[in-house]
């Protein structure tokens, strides 16, 4: 069996297109959009809690500890 070389476009269906016209692969985001259940603010976060920083502080919730 022949190993494919790095960068080989043998199976690339977009190989005839110039690089600027090829579709870009989208990486999965580490953040998610959420709405604070207390104030309704919509924001992006990578934390497990849905509370915004302001409400978390007002409500006296403990800060999220890294796993």
Order of alpha helices (4+ residues) and beta strands (2+ residues): beta-beta-alpha
